[in-house]
Amino acid sequence: MTKRCFDITVAWLGLLFLSPLLFVVFLAIYATEGRPVFFRQRRIGWKGRPFTMYKFRTMRIARNTESGSFDAGDGSRVTRLGQVLRKTKLDELPQLWNVLRGDMSLVGPRPEVEQWVGLYPHRWAKVLQVRPGVTDPASIVYRDEERLLGQAADPLQTYRQHVLPHKLTLYEEYVATRTFWRDLRIIAQTLLAVVWPRAGKEPL
């Protein structure tokens, strides 16, 4: 209950105080790339329930992205503005709406598309006992995931056999050891990693 009340309060205040910034980003995307401004994608959430996750659009439009396509390490469709939004993590801010709705928490395992949940169903069954989050230890460790996959000979295989299993290990550890105070530390480390990219390579 404490965690959910904290999520609602921070998400509401965040949307309120960041509304000028959100509006500027909205206008910038609309002026440079047109509609849609938001990227929507079906992700698997708490107790295996699907939901629509929102981000600011950072890539040129392609088919099937809403249903869960995955272009591992492919940055060819990322726009110039999108590169800035991704680097600063401003593209993630619309997920505060998901937090307010109850689809997500501020801190929790990152939600995946059905394609990857189906690959390790027993492990995900444990992970999805909690709401997925905007950030978590794996998000900090793999902050440069796109660059890492882009350098791989086979990005999909690298994600499937190496990155995702390690993420799941970090997710499972978080679920087993989560506390409200640890969540606050993860939020602080996430903010530090955004301001100082060389920080936060290991989870707190």
N, C-alpha and C positions, 0 to 999 in steps of 0.2 A: 504493500500500500504506500509506503514511504517513497519507493522508487517511482511508482506511477504518478503520485502527486508531484514529485520533483520533475518528472518528464513533462507533465502538463504545464506546470508553471514556467519552466525554462523555454519550452516550445512556444508558448503563448507570448512571453516577453520577447523572445527572439524574433518572432514574426512581427511583433509590434515595433520594436526598436530598429530592426534591420529593414523595415519596409521601404525606406528611401533607397537603400542599397539594392534591394530586390527589384525595385522599380527601374533603377538605372540599368541593371543587368538585363531586365526584361526588354527595355527599349533598345539596348545595344544589340541584342540577338535579333530582335524584330527588324531593326534598321539594316543590319548586315546580312542576315540569312533568311529573313521572312518567317513565315509560320511553318510548323508549330514552334513555339518558343520552348515548350517543355518536352522533355523526353519521358515517355511513360513505358514501363515494362512490367510484365507479370513476374512476380517473384514468389517464392514459397516462404511463408511466414510461420508464426506461432502455431504449434500443433499441426503443422503441415497444411495450413490454410493458405490458399493463394491470395495475393493482394496486388494492387497496382502501385508501384514505387515511382516517385517523381524526382526528376533532376532537371536542371536547365540543359537544353540541348547544346551539345558541344561538337556534334558530328553532322556531316551532310546526310540527308535522309536516305535510308536504305530499306528494302522490304524486310518484313518478318522480325524487325527488332523488338516490337512490342510483345511478340509471342515468345521471345527468349533466344534470339540468335546470339552468338558469342564470337566476336572477332578478336581472338587472343593475340595481343601484341601488334594488331594492325592499326597504325595511327594514320593511315592514308586519308581517312575521311574526316579527321579532326580539323576543325576550322582554326584560323589564327586566333580569333577570340576564344574559341574553345580551349586552346592550349593554355591561355592565361587563366581561364576559369578552372581548369583541371589542376594547374599548378598551385593555385591559391585555395582550391577546394570550394570555391564559391558555387560551383555547379551542384554541390550536395545540399545547399541550403533549403531547397523546396521539400526535402525530407522532414523538415520540422513540421510540415502539414501531416505527413504520415505518422509522426510521433503524436501529434495532437489528436489524430483520429484513433490511435490505439493500434495501428498496424505495426509500429516500430517503437523502440525505446531509444533514448539517447545513446546508451551503451548496451551492446549485445552483439552476438555473432552476425556478421554481414549476411543479408539474405541473398540466396542464389536463385538462378533460373532452374526450372524443373529438370533440364538436361543433366545438370551436375548433382542435383539432389538424388536423382534416380540412380546415379553411379555408385553411391555409398549410402543406401537407404538406412541401414542399421545405425551408422554413425550419426546421420542427420536426425534420426528419431530422438537421440539423446540431446543433440544440440538445439533442436526446435522445441524443447521443453520450456524455453524462455523466448521472449519477443526478440526478433532480430534488431540490430542497432545501427545507428548512424556511424558509430566508431567502435572499435574494440582493439585488443592487443594485436590481432592479425592485421588490421588496417594500418597500424603504425609500422609493424615489421615490413609489410609489403606496400609501403607508400609509393615505391617506385616500380610497382608490379608491371606496368605497361612497358617501361623501358627494359626490364628484365626479360619479359616475354618477347619483346621485339628483337632482342639479341639472340634468342634461341633458334636453333636450326629448325625445330618443329614446335612452334608455340603451343599448339593444342596438346601435344603429347607431354610437353613440359608442365603445362597447367594440370593435366589429368593425373600424371604420375608423381609429380613432385610438389608443386605449389599447393594444390587443393588438399592433398593428404596432410601437409604441414599445417595449413590453415585449420583443418578439422581438429588436429591435435591441440592447437591454441584455443579453438572454440570450446572443445571438451574441457580443457583446463579451466577456462573462464567459467563455464557453467558449474563446475564442481567447486570452485573457490570464490564465487562472486559475493561481494558485499557492497553495500552502499558507498562506503568510504573508498573502496578500490575503484568503483565507478568514477568517483570524483577525481582520483589520481589519473585514471585513463583519459578523462576529458582534459585535464590539465596537460598531460603529455601530448595529446593530439594537437591542442592549440600551440604548444611549444614547437612541435614538428612542422606546423604550417608556417610559423614565424621564422623558425630556424631549422631548415630542412635537414641539416646534418645531425640534428638531435633526434631522439626517440627511435633509434633502430631496434631497441629491445623493449619488450613490454614491461611495465611496472608490476 
